[in-house]
Amino acid sequence: MKNDGLIHDKLLEWAETYGPVYRLNVLHYVFLCVTCPEATKEILMSSKYPKDEFVYTRLQTLFGQRLFGNGLVTTRDHNQWYKQRRIMDPAFSSLYLRGLIGTFNDRAEKLMDKLGDAADNETEAFMLKLFNCVTLDVIAKVAFGQETTANQLAFCVMELARHPEILEKVRTEVDDVIGMKQDIGYEDLGKLSYLSQVLKETLRLYSTSPGISRQIEEDMVIDGIHIPGGVPCMFSSYAVGRMERFFKDPLKFDPDRFHPDAPKPYYCYYPFALGPRSCLGQNFAQMESKVVMAKLIQRFEFSLVPGQTFDIEDTGMLRPKSGVVCSIRHRK
């Protein structure tokens, strides 16, 4: 693998070469890499498979110092996780999220002001950096997670700029639903169905948190292969999302895959994980993404500055290596 290559591209290559279950040795530890939908359903949808010790105990501390601690994301103990989850659940209820729409609008307006300055001064806009600022601003206000949303927004802008016909379709929807309104209402978000498809397709190709792992405590059979207890299993949403077996022409950016009437492969799309330990903040993140993208498309035209790469950088989360540098213009 090249030094700047993605491990998840290798996981994809090996899955296509060796099948839905294969062994991987990492630092003298044995992992199983699984792309089998049936096993994905069995393991991720159940609470009886804990997060694996190799990865998650190392996230709790780094070089003897507290890193993420024994919290909601990293704890392997189901009872401890359940207590913490029950405490956090009300903060992500539908009623609470409705109350955040004003915060999303206010913080997105700050981003629109910065983009307006870039358009007025004809300067380049580093979209990933700007998205990180606005999502961090929202997080500072309401106290939840940030970088994955910024990365999703940057990848979304990159793909829309590369596919003007899709961008035009989104723009038509935004104009129909939002019109000239400055603030986006909670009810408006449900009407932005094509924008939702675009955001979902972005996460299929660019699953910003691309890997999940679970510990197999007892012997089991996956795709006809006997798996001994005590082995950790890895699930790469990045690899599965790019497999021809599950998605026709998988490298094509096609939001119509997520049309309500389109056939969907089950347990092959999990950018926020699956089951009881799926991401608690996924609805929060997608609300924020919709507000920011709708305002951006409502107000501005954007194009990619020539000469930048479309490569992906893996920092534990996937993000566009170029930062997505755009030329910004006010819409006429």
MONOR-V507180 format. One record per residue. PHI is phi as a letter, one per 20 degrees, with the letter a starting at -180 (999 if undefined). PSI is psi as a letter, one per 20 degrees, with the letter a starting at -180 (* if undefined). BURIAL is b if it has 16 or more other ideal C-beta (glycine too) atoms within 10 Angstrom, else e. Layout:
((PHI/PSI/BURIAL) (PHI/PSI/BURIAL))
This chain:
((999/p/e) (f/q/e) (g/h/e) (e/j/e) (f/r/e) (e/p/b) (f/h/b) (f/h/b) (f/h/b) (f/g/e) (f/h/b) (f/g/b) (g/g/e) (f/h/b) (f/h/b) (f/h/e) (e/g/e) (d/i/e) (o/a/e) (f/i/b) (c/p/b) (b/q/b) (e/q/e) (c/p/b) (e/p/e) (c/o/e) (l/l/e) (m/j/e) (d/q/e) (d/p/e) (c/q/b) (d/p/b) (d/p/b) (c/p/b) (c/j/b) (f/o/b) (g/h/b) (f/g/e) (f/h/b) (g/g/b) (f/g/e) (f/g/b) (e/g/b) (f/h/b) (e/i/e) (d/q/e) (e/i/e) (e/i/e) (d/o/b) (f/r/b) (f/q/b) (f/q/b) (f/h/e) (g/g/e) (e/g/b) (e/h/b) (f/h/e) (f/h/e) (f/h/b) (f/h/b) (c/q/e) (c/p/e) (l/k/e) (n/i/e) (d/q/e) (f/p/e) (d/e/e) (d/i/e) (m/a/e) (d/m/b) (d/a/e) (g/h/b) (e/h/b) (e/h/b) (f/p/b) (e/i/b) (e/o/e) (f/g/b) (f/g/e) (f/g/e) (g/g/b) (f/g/e) (f/g/e) (f/h/b) (f/g/e) (f/h/e) (f/h/e) (e/h/e) (g/g/e) (f/h/e) (f/i/e) (c/k/b) (f/r/e) (g/g/e) (f/g/e) (f/g/e) (f/h/b) (g/h/e) (f/i/e) (e/i/b) (f/h/b) (f/g/e) (f/g/e) (g/g/b) (f/g/b) (f/g/e) (f/h/b) (f/h/b) (f/h/e) (f/g/e) (f/g/b) (f/h/b) (f/g/e) (f/h/e) (f/h/b) (f/g/e) (f/g/e) (f/h/b) (f/g/b) (f/h/e) (e/i/e) (l/l/e) (d/q/e) (f/q/e) (d/p/b) (e/n/b) (f/g/b) (f/g/b) (f/g/e) (f/g/b) (f/h/b) (f/h/b) (f/g/e) (f/h/b) (f/h/b) (f/h/e) (f/g/b) (f/g/b) (f/g/b) (f/h/e) (f/g/e) (d/i/b) (m/l/e) (c/r/b) (h/r/e) (b/g/b) (f/h/b) (f/h/b) (f/g/b) (f/g/b) (f/g/b) (f/g/b) (f/g/b) (f/g/b) (f/h/b) (f/g/b) (f/g/b) (g/g/b) (f/h/b) (f/h/b) (f/h/b) (e/i/e) (c/m/b) (g/h/e) (f/h/e) (f/g/b) (g/g/b) (f/h/e) (f/g/b) (f/g/b) (f/g/b) (f/g/e) (f/g/b) (f/g/b) (f/h/e) (f/h/e) (e/g/b) (e/h/b) (m/c/e) (d/j/e) (f/q/e) (e/g/e) (e/p/e) (e/p/b) (e/q/e) (g/h/b) (f/h/e) (f/h/b) (f/h/b) (f/i/e) (e/i/e) (e/m/b) (f/h/e) (f/h/b) (f/h/b) (g/g/b) (f/h/b) (f/g/b) (f/h/b) (f/g/e) (f/h/b) (g/g/b) (f/h/b) (f/g/b) (f/h/b) (c/m/b) (f/o/b) (f/h/b) (d/n/b) (e/i/b) (c/q/b) (c/q/b) (c/q/b) (c/q/b) (e/p/b) (e/o/b) (e/h/e) (c/r/e) (g/q/e) (b/r/b) (d/p/e) (c/o/b) (l/l/e) (n/j/e) (d/p/e) (f/p/e) (d/p/b) (f/q/e) (f/q/e) (n/j/e) (d/p/b) (f/q/b) (d/p/b) (d/q/b) (c/o/b) (d/o/b) (f/h/b) (f/g/b) (f/g/b) (f/h/b) (f/i/b) (d/j/b) (e/p/b) (g/h/e) (g/h/e) (d/h/b) (c/o/b) (f/p/e) (l/m/e) (f/h/b) (e/i/e) (e/p/e) (e/o/b) (c/n/b) (f/i/b) (f/i/e) (g/h/b) (d/j/b) (f/q/e) (g/h/e) (e/i/e) (f/q/e) (f/q/e) (c/p/e) (f/p/e) (e/q/e) (m/k/b) (c/j/b) (c/o/b) (b/m/b) (f/i/b) (d/k/b) (m/a/b) (c/r/b) (m/a/b) (f/h/e) (d/k/b) (f/r/e) (f/p/b) (f/h/b) (e/j/b) (f/h/e) (f/h/e) (g/g/b) (f/g/b) (f/h/b) (f/g/b) (f/g/b) (f/g/b) (f/g/b) (f/g/b) (f/g/b) (f/h/b) (f/g/b) (f/g/b) (f/g/b) (f/h/b) (f/h/b) (d/h/b) (c/q/b) (d/q/b) (b/q/b) (b/q/e) (f/p/b) (f/p/e) (f/q/e) (n/i/e) (e/q/e) (e/q/e) (d/j/e) (f/q/e) (d/p/b) (d/p/e) (d/o/b) (d/k/e) (n/h/e) (c/q/e) (e/p/b) (b/q/b) (f/p/b) (f/h/e) (f/i/b) (n/i/b) (l/n/b) (e/p/b) (c/q/b) (e/p/b) (d/p/b) (c/q/e) (f/q/e) (f/q/e) (e/*/e))
